[in-house]
Amino acid sequence: MAFSDINLFGVTDPASGYLQETTETKSAEIVTVRDTTGVTKAAVLKGVVTTETVLKGKGTYTPAVTVNKNVTGTAIITASKASQSAEDFPDYEVTYQQFSVS
């Protein structure tokens, strides 16, 4: 269950509990061409943009694991962790990655 103004960035929260925080980071490699004086004359995207989405919250994390050989355009879970203490509800963190060709 997410609070009303938390953006899921197109992924699904796989936990039963309360989503508290989401972040999305995009990264890409850029190839540059420099002239003899060291001035960059061209900068071109290398081809793949990686989007990483992280969900953090309180509750029980119950992922559904499937095989997906074509990862282009599909957000896949690449990392997850859960922790629990006697003094609080369990914490979870789920990391998704999505690759898109530019």
DOMITOR-774811 format. One record per atom (N, C-alpha, C, O): atom name; residue number from 1; y, x, z. Coordinates in Angstrom, 1 decimal. Atoms other than C-alpha are relative to their C-alpha. Example, Ala and Ser with C-alpha at 12.3 -4.5 7.8 and 13.67 -1.06 7.14 Angstrom:
% DOMITOR-774811
(N; 1; (-1.2; 0.9; 0.0)) (CA; 1; (-4.5; 12.3; 7.8)) (C; 1; (1.2; 0.9; 0.0)) (O; 1; (1.2; 1.9; 0.7)) (N; 2; (-1.1; -0.9; 0.0)) (CA; 2; (-1.1; 13.7; 7.1)) (C; 2; (1.1; -0.8; 0.8)) (O; 2; (2.2; -0.3; 0.9)) 
This chain:
% DOMITOR-774811
(N; 1; (-1.2; 0.9; 0.0)) (CA; 1; (0.0; 0.0; 0.0)) (C; 1; (1.2; 0.9; 0.0)) (O; 1; (1.4; 1.7; 0.9)) (N; 2; (-1.2; -0.8; 0.1)) (CA; 2; (3.3; 1.5; -1.1)) (C; 2; (1.2; -0.8; 0.5)) (O; 2; (1.2; -2.0; 0.3)) (N; 3; (-1.2; 0.7; -0.4)) (CA; 3; (6.7; 0.6; 0.3)) (C; 3; (0.7; -0.3; -1.3)) (O; 3; (0.4; 0.3; -2.4)) (N; 4; (-0.5; 0.6; 1.2)) (CA; 4; (8.8; -1.3; -2.2)) (C; 4; (0.8; 1.0; -0.9)) (O; 4; (0.8; 0.8; -2.2)) (N; 5; (-0.8; -0.9; 0.9)) (CA; 5; (11.0; 1.6; -3.5)) (C; 5; (-0.6; 1.4; -0.2)) (O; 5; (0.1; 2.3; -0.5)) (N; 6; (0.7; -1.2; 0.3)) (CA; 6; (8.4; 4.4; -3.8)) (C; 6; (-0.5; 0.0; -1.5)) (O; 6; (-1.2; -1.0; -1.8)) (N; 7; (0.5; 0.0; 1.4)) (CA; 7; (7.8; 5.4; -7.5)) (C; 7; (-1.3; 0.7; 0.0)) (O; 7; (-1.5; 1.9; 0.5)) (N; 8; (1.4; -0.6; 0.2)) (CA; 8; (4.1; 6.1; -8.3)) (C; 8; (-0.1; 0.9; -1.2)) (O; 8; (-1.1; 1.5; -1.4)) (N; 9; (0.0; -0.9; 1.2)) (CA; 9; (5.1; 7.9; -11.6)) (C; 9; (-1.2; -0.3; -0.9)) (O; 9; (-1.7; 0.6; -1.6)) (N; 10; (1.1; 0.4; 0.9)) (CA; 10; (2.3; 6.0; -13.4)) (C; 10; (-1.4; 0.3; 0.5)) (O; 10; (-2.4; 0.0; -0.3)) (N; 11; (1.3; -0.2; -0.5)) (CA; 11; (-0.6; 7.0; -11.2)) (C; 11; (-0.4; -1.0; 1.1)) (O; 11; (0.5; -1.8; 1.5)) (N; 12; (0.5; 0.9; -1.0)) (CA; 12; (-2.7; 5.0; -8.7)) (C; 12; (-0.2; 0.6; 1.3)) (O; 12; (-0.8; 1.7; 1.4)) (N; 13; (0.3; -0.5; -1.3)) (CA; 13; (-2.7; 5.5; -5.0)) (C; 13; (-1.4; -0.3; 0.4)) (O; 13; (-1.7; -1.5; 0.5)) (N; 14; (1.4; 0.3; -0.3)) (CA; 14; (-6.4; 5.9; -4.1)) (C; 14; (-0.3; -0.2; 1.4)) (O; 14; (-1.4; -0.1; 1.8)) (N; 15; (0.2; 0.1; -1.4)) (CA; 15; (-5.9; 5.4; -0.4)) (C; 15; (0.2; -1.4; 0.5)) (O; 15; (1.0; -2.2; 0.0)) (N; 16; (-0.3; 1.3; -0.7)) (CA; 16; (-6.1; 2.4; 1.9)) (C; 16; (0.8; 0.4; 1.2)) (O; 16; (0.3; 1.1; 2.1)) (N; 17; (-0.9; -0.4; -1.1)) (CA; 17; (-3.2; 2.8; 4.1)) (C; 17; (1.4; -0.1; -0.5)) (O; 17; (1.8; -1.1; -1.2)) (N; 18; (-1.4; 0.1; 0.3)) (CA; 18; (0.5; 3.6; 3.6)) (C; 18; (0.5; 1.2; -0.7)) (O; 18; (0.5; 2.3; -0.1)) (N; 19; (-0.6; -1.0; 0.8)) (CA; 19; (2.0; 5.7; 0.9)) (C; 19; (1.4; 0.3; 0.6)) (O; 19; (2.2; -0.6; 0.7)) (N; 20; (-1.3; -0.4; -0.6)) (CA; 20; (5.0; 7.7; 2.4)) (C; 20; (0.9; 0.8; -0.9)) (O; 20; (2.1; 0.7; -0.8)) (N; 21; (-0.8; -0.9; 0.8)) (CA; 21; (6.1; 10.2; -0.2)) (C; 21; (-0.7; 0.3; -1.4)) (O; 21; (-1.9; 0.4; -1.4)) (N; 22; (0.5; -0.4; 1.3)) (CA; 22; (5.7; 10.9; -3.9)) (C; 22; (1.0; 1.0; -0.6)) (O; 22; (2.2; 0.9; -0.4)) (N; 23; (-0.9; -0.9; 0.7)) (CA; 23; (7.0; 13.8; -6.0)) (C; 23; (-0.6; 0.2; -1.4)) (O; 23; (-1.8; 0.1; -1.6)) (N; 24; (0.4; -0.3; 1.3)) (CA; 24; (6.8; 14.6; -9.7)) (C; 24; (0.7; 1.3; -0.5)) (O; 24; (1.9; 1.4; -0.4)) (N; 25; (-0.6; -1.3; 0.6)) (CA; 25; (7.3; 18.1; -11.3)) (C; 25; (-0.5; 0.2; -1.4)) (O; 25; (-1.7; 0.1; -1.6)) (N; 26; (0.5; -0.3; 1.4)) (CA; 26; (7.2; 18.9; -15.0)) (C; 26; (0.3; 1.5; -0.3)) (O; 26; (1.4; 2.0; 0.1)) (N; 27; (-0.2; -1.4; 0.3)) (CA; 27; (6.8; 22.4; -16.3)) (C; 27; (-0.5; 0.3; -1.4)) (O; 27; (-1.4; -0.4; -1.9)) (N; 28; (0.4; -0.4; 1.4)) (CA; 28; (6.5; 24.1; -19.7)) (C; 28; (0.3; 1.4; -0.2)) (O; 28; (1.2; 2.0; 0.4)) (N; 29; (-0.3; -1.4; 0.3)) (CA; 29; (6.3; 27.6; -21.1)) (C; 29; (0.9; 0.0; -1.2)) (O; 29; (0.7; -0.8; -2.2)) (N; 30; (-0.9; -0.1; 1.2)) (CA; 30; (9.0; 28.6; -23.5)) (C; 30; (-0.1; 1.4; -0.6)) (O; 30; (-0.1; 2.4; 0.2)) (N; 31; (0.0; -1.3; 0.7)) (CA; 31; (8.8; 31.4; -26.1)) (C; 31; (1.3; 0.3; -0.5)) (O; 31; (2.0; -0.6; -1.1)) (N; 32; (-1.4; -0.3; 0.5)) (CA; 32; (12.0; 33.2; -26.9)) (C; 32; (-0.1; 1.2; -1.0)) (O; 32; (-1.0; 2.0; -0.9)) (N; 33; (-0.2; -1.1; 1.0)) (CA; 33; (13.1; 35.5; -29.7)) (C; 33; (1.3; 0.6; 0.3)) (O; 33; (2.4; -0.1; 0.3)) (N; 34; (-1.2; -0.7; -0.3)) (CA; 34; (15.7; 38.1; -28.9)) (C; 34; (0.4; 1.0; -1.2)) (O; 34; (-0.5; 1.5; -1.8)) (N; 35; (-0.4; -1.0; 1.0)) (CA; 35; (17.7; 40.3; -31.3)) (C; 35; (0.1; 1.4; 0.6)) (O; 35; (-0.3; 1.6; 1.8)) (N; 36; (0.0; -1.4; -0.4)) (CA; 36; (18.3; 44.1; -31.0)) (C; 36; (0.9; 0.2; 1.2)) (O; 36; (0.7; 1.2; 2.0)) (N; 37; (-0.9; -0.2; -1.1)) (CA; 37; (21.0; 43.6; -28.4)) (C; 37; (-0.5; -0.7; 1.2)) (O; 37; (0.2; -0.7; 2.3)) (N; 38; (0.6; 0.8; -1.2)) (CA; 38; (18.8; 41.4; -26.1)) (C; 38; (0.5; -1.4; 0.1)) (O; 38; (0.1; -2.0; 1.1)) (N; 39; (-0.5; 1.4; -0.1)) (CA; 39; (20.6; 38.1; -26.9)) (C; 39; (-1.1; -0.9; -0.5)) (O; 39; (-1.7; -0.7; -1.6)) (N; 40; (1.0; 1.0; 0.4)) (CA; 40; (18.2; 35.2; -27.1)) (C; 40; (0.5; -0.8; -1.2)) (O; 40; (1.6; -1.4; -1.1)) (N; 41; (-0.4; 0.7; 1.3)) (CA; 41; (18.4; 33.7; -30.7)) (C; 41; (-0.8; -1.3; -0.2)) (O; 41; (-0.3; -2.2; -0.8)) (N; 42; (0.8; 1.2; 0.1)) (CA; 42; (15.6; 31.1; -30.4)) (C; 42; (-0.8; -0.2; 1.2)) (O; 42; (-1.4; 0.8; 1.8)) (N; 43; (0.8; 0.3; -1.1)) (CA; 43; (13.8; 29.4; -27.6)) (C; 43; (-0.8; -1.3; -0.4)) (O; 43; (-0.2; -2.3; -0.7)) (N; 44; (0.8; 1.0; 0.5)) (CA; 44; (10.8; 27.2; -28.5)) (C; 44; (-1.0; -0.4; 1.1)) (O; 44; (-1.6; 0.5; 1.7)) (N; 45; (1.0; 0.4; -0.9)) (CA; 45; (8.5; 25.1; -26.3)) (C; 45; (-1.4; 0.4; -0.5)) (O; 45; (-1.7; 0.3; -1.7)) (N; 46; (1.3; -0.6; 0.4)) (CA; 46; (5.0; 26.7; -26.3)) (C; 46; (-1.0; -1.0; -0.4)) (O; 46; (-2.0; -0.7; -1.1)) (N; 47; (0.9; 0.9; 0.5)) (CA; 47; (3.2; 23.5; -26.8)) (C; 47; (-0.5; -1.0; 1.0)) (O; 47; (-0.8; -2.2; 0.7)) (N; 48; (0.6; 0.9; -1.0)) (CA; 48; (1.9; 21.9; -23.5)) (C; 48; (1.0; -0.2; 1.2)) (O; 48; (1.5; 0.8; 1.7)) (N; 49; (-0.8; 0.3; -1.1)) (CA; 49; (4.0; 20.2; -20.9)) (C; 49; (-0.9; -0.5; 1.1)) (O; 49; (-1.7; -1.4; 0.9)) (N; 50; (0.8; 0.3; -1.2)) (CA; 50; (2.3; 20.0; -17.4)) (C; 50; (0.8; -0.8; 0.9)) (O; 50; (1.9; -0.4; 1.4)) (N; 51; (-0.7; 0.9; -1.0)) (CA; 51; (3.3; 17.1; -15.1)) (C; 51; (-0.9; -0.1; 1.2)) (O; 51; (-2.1; -0.4; 1.1)) (N; 52; (0.7; 0.1; -1.3)) (CA; 52; (2.2; 17.3; -11.5)) (C; 52; (0.6; -1.0; 0.9)) (O; 52; (1.8; -1.0; 1.2)) (N; 53; (-0.4; 1.1; -0.9)) (CA; 53; (2.4; 14.2; -9.3)) (C; 53; (-0.8; 0.2; 1.3)) (O; 53; (-2.0; 0.3; 1.3)) (N; 54; (0.6; -0.2; -1.3)) (CA; 54; (1.8; 14.5; -5.6)) (C; 54; (0.3; -1.3; 0.8)) (O; 54; (1.4; -1.7; 0.9)) (N; 55; (-0.2; 1.2; -0.9)) (CA; 55; (1.2; 11.4; -3.3)) (C; 55; (-0.4; 0.4; 1.4)) (O; 55; (-1.4; 1.1; 1.6)) (N; 56; (0.3; -0.3; -1.4)) (CA; 56; (1.3; 11.7; 0.5)) (C; 56; (0.1; -1.2; 0.8)) (O; 56; (1.0; -2.1; 0.6)) (N; 57; (-0.1; 1.2; -0.8)) (CA; 57; (0.6; 9.1; 3.1)) (C; 57; (-0.9; 0.0; 1.2)) (O; 57; (-1.5; 1.1; 1.5)) (N; 58; (0.9; 0.2; -1.2)) (CA; 58; (-1.3; 7.8; 6.1)) (C; 58; (-1.0; -1.0; -0.4)) (O; 58; (-0.7; -2.1; -0.9)) (N; 59; (1.0; 1.0; 0.3)) (CA; 59; (-4.6; 6.1; 5.8)) (C; 59; (-1.3; 0.7; -0.4)) (O; 59; (-1.4; 2.0; -0.4)) (N; 60; (1.2; -0.5; 0.4)) (CA; 60; (-8.1; 6.6; 4.5)) (C; 60; (0.0; 0.2; -1.5)) (O; 60; (0.3; -0.7; -2.3)) (N; 61; (0.0; -0.4; 1.4)) (CA; 61; (-8.4; 8.4; 1.1)) (C; 61; (-1.4; -0.2; -0.5)) (O; 61; (-2.4; 0.3; 0.0)) (N; 62; (1.3; 0.3; 0.6)) (CA; 62; (-11.2; 7.0; -1.1)) (C; 62; (0.1; 0.1; -1.5)) (O; 62; (0.4; -0.8; -2.2)) (N; 63; (-0.1; -0.2; 1.5)) (CA; 63; (-11.1; 8.6; -4.6)) (C; 63; (-1.2; -0.5; -0.8)) (O; 63; (-2.3; -0.6; -0.3)) (N; 64; (1.1; 0.3; 1.0)) (CA; 64; (-13.1; 7.4; -7.6)) (C; 64; (-0.1; 1.2; -0.9)) (O; 64; (0.9; 1.4; -1.6)) (N; 65; (0.1; -1.2; 0.9)) (CA; 65; (-14.4; 10.4; -9.4)) (C; 65; (-0.8; -0.3; -1.2)) (O; 65; (-1.8; -0.9; -1.2)) (N; 66; (0.6; 0.2; 1.3)) (CA; 66; (-15.2; 10.2; -13.1)) (C; 66; (0.1; 1.3; -0.8)) (O; 66; (1.0; 2.1; -0.5)) (N; 67; (-0.1; -1.1; 1.0)) (CA; 67; (-15.8; 12.7; -15.9)) (C; 67; (1.0; -0.4; -1.1)) (O; 67; (0.8; -1.5; -1.7)) (N; 68; (-1.0; 0.3; 1.1)) (CA; 68; (-12.9; 12.9; -18.4)) (C; 68; (0.1; 1.3; -0.7)) (O; 68; (0.9; 2.2; -0.3)) (N; 69; (-0.1; -1.2; 0.8)) (CA; 69; (-13.3; 15.6; -21.1)) (C; 69; (1.2; 0.1; -0.8)) (O; 69; (1.6; 1.2; -1.2)) (N; 70; (-1.3; -0.1; 0.8)) (CA; 70; (-10.1; 14.7; -22.9)) (C; 70; (1.1; -0.3; 1.0)) (O; 70; (1.4; -1.4; 1.4)) (N; 71; (-1.0; 0.1; -1.0)) (CA; 71; (-7.4; 15.4; -20.4)) (C; 71; (1.5; -0.2; -0.5)) (O; 71; (2.4; -0.4; 0.2)) (N; 72; (-1.4; 0.1; 0.6)) (CA; 72; (-4.4; 15.2; -22.8)) (C; 72; (0.5; -1.4; 0.2)) (O; 72; (-0.2; -2.4; -0.3)) (N; 73; (-0.6; 1.3; -0.2)) (CA; 73; (-2.2; 12.3; -21.8)) (C; 73; (-0.5; -0.8; 1.2)) (O; 73; (0.0; -1.9; 1.4)) (N; 74; (0.6; 0.7; -1.2)) (CA; 74; (-4.4; 11.2; -18.8)) (C; 74; (0.3; 0.8; 1.2)) (O; 74; (0.0; 2.0; 1.3)) (N; 75; (-0.2; -0.7; -1.3)) (CA; 75; (-3.4; 12.0; -15.2)) (C; 75; (-1.3; 0.0; 0.7)) (O; 75; (-2.0; -1.0; 0.9)) (N; 76; (1.3; -0.2; -0.7)) (CA; 76; (-6.4; 13.5; -13.4)) (C; 76; (0.3; 0.6; 1.3)) (O; 76; (1.2; 1.3; 1.5)) (N; 77; (-0.2; -0.6; -1.3)) (CA; 77; (-6.8; 14.4; -9.8)) (C; 77; (-0.6; 1.4; 0.0)) (O; 77; (-1.7; 1.6; -0.5)) (N; 78; (0.4; -1.4; 0.0)) (CA; 78; (-6.9; 18.1; -9.4)) (C; 78; (-0.2; 0.6; 1.4)) (O; 78; (-0.8; 1.7; 1.6)) (N; 79; (0.1; -0.5; -1.4)) (CA; 79; (-6.6; 18.5; -5.6)) (C; 79; (0.2; -1.2; 0.9)) (O; 79; (0.9; -2.1; 0.6)) (N; 80; (-0.2; 1.1; -1.0)) (CA; 80; (-6.9; 16.3; -2.6)) (C; 80; (-0.3; 0.6; 1.4)) (O; 80; (-1.2; 1.5; 1.5)) (N; 81; (0.3; -0.4; -1.4)) (CA; 81; (-6.9; 16.8; 1.2)) (C; 81; (0.2; -1.1; 0.9)) (O; 81; (1.1; -1.9; 0.7)) (N; 82; (-0.1; 1.0; -1.0)) (CA; 82; (-7.3; 14.7; 4.2)) (C; 82; (-0.1; 0.7; 1.4)) (O; 82; (-0.8; 1.6; 1.5)) (N; 83; (0.1; -0.6; -1.4)) (CA; 83; (-6.7; 15.5; 7.9)) (C; 83; (0.2; -1.1; 1.0)) (O; 83; (0.8; -2.2; 0.7)) (N; 84; (0.0; 1.0; -1.0)) (CA; 84; (-7.1; 13.6; 11.1)) (C; 84; (0.1; 0.6; 1.3)) (O; 84; (-0.6; 1.6; 1.6)) (N; 85; (-0.1; -0.4; -1.4)) (CA; 85; (-6.2; 14.0; 14.7)) (C; 85; (-0.2; -1.2; 0.9)) (O; 85; (-0.1; -2.3; 0.5)) (N; 86; (0.2; 1.1; -1.0)) (CA; 86; (-6.9; 12.0; 17.8)) (C; 86; (1.3; -0.8; 0.4)) (O; 86; (1.2; -1.8; 0.9)) (N; 87; (-1.3; 0.6; -0.5)) (CA; 87; (-3.2; 11.3; 18.3)) (C; 87; (0.7; -0.8; -1.1)) (O; 87; (1.7; -1.5; -0.8)) (N; 88; (-0.7; 0.6; 1.1)) (CA; 88; (-2.3; 9.8; 14.9)) (C; 88; (-0.9; -0.5; -1.0)) (O; 88; (-2.1; -0.3; -1.0)) (N; 89; (0.8; 0.5; 1.1)) (CA; 89; (-3.5; 8.0; 11.8)) (C; 89; (-0.4; 1.2; -0.9)) (O; 89; (0.3; 2.2; -0.9)) (N; 90; (0.4; -1.1; 0.9)) (CA; 90; (-5.3; 10.2; 9.2)) (C; 90; (1.1; 0.2; -1.1)) (O; 90; (1.7; -0.8; -1.5)) (N; 91; (-0.9; -0.4; 1.1)) (CA; 91; (-3.0; 12.0; 6.6)) (C; 91; (-0.8; 0.3; -1.2)) (O; 91; (-1.9; 0.8; -1.2)) (N; 92; (0.6; -0.3; 1.2)) (CA; 92; (-3.8; 12.3; 3.0)) (C; 92; (1.0; 0.6; -1.0)) (O; 92; (2.2; 0.2; -0.9)) (N; 93; (-0.8; -0.5; 1.1)) (CA; 93; (-2.4; 14.2; 0.0)) (C; 93; (-0.8; 0.1; -1.3)) (O; 93; (-1.9; 0.7; -1.3)) (N; 94; (0.7; 0.0; 1.3)) (CA; 94; (-3.5; 13.7; -3.6)) (C; 94; (0.9; 0.6; -1.1)) (O; 94; (2.1; 0.2; -1.2)) (N; 95; (-0.7; -0.6; 1.0)) (CA; 95; (-2.4; 15.9; -6.5)) (C; 95; (-0.6; -0.4; -1.4)) (O; 95; (-1.8; -0.2; -1.6)) (N; 96; (0.4; 0.3; 1.4)) (CA; 96; (-2.6; 14.7; -10.1)) (C; 96; (0.7; 0.9; -1.0)) (O; 96; (1.8; 1.4; -0.7)) (N; 97; (-0.6; -0.7; 1.1)) (CA; 97; (-2.0; 16.7; -13.3)) (C; 97; (-0.2; -0.7; -1.3)) (O; 97; (-1.2; -1.3; -1.5)) (N; 98; (0.0; 0.6; 1.3)) (CA; 98; (-1.2; 15.4; -16.7)) (C; 98; (0.5; 1.0; -1.0)) (O; 98; (1.5; 1.6; -0.8)) (N; 99; (-0.4; -0.9; 1.1)) (CA; 99; (-1.0; 17.5; -19.9)) (C; 99; (0.4; -0.8; -1.2)) (O; 99; (-0.3; -1.7; -1.6)) (N; 100; (-0.4; 0.7; 1.2)) (CA; 100; (0.9; 16.4; -22.9)) (C; 100; (0.5; 1.1; -1.0)) (O; 100; (1.1; 2.1; -0.7)) (N; 101; (-0.3; -0.9; 1.0)) (CA; 101; (1.3; 18.2; -26.2)) (C; 101; (1.4; -0.3; -0.6)) (O; 101; (1.7; -1.5; -0.9)) (N; 102; (-1.3; 0.3; 0.4)) (CA; 102; (4.9; 18.6; -27.3)) (C; 102; (0.1; 0.1; -1.6)) (O; 102; (1.1; -0.1; -2.1)) 
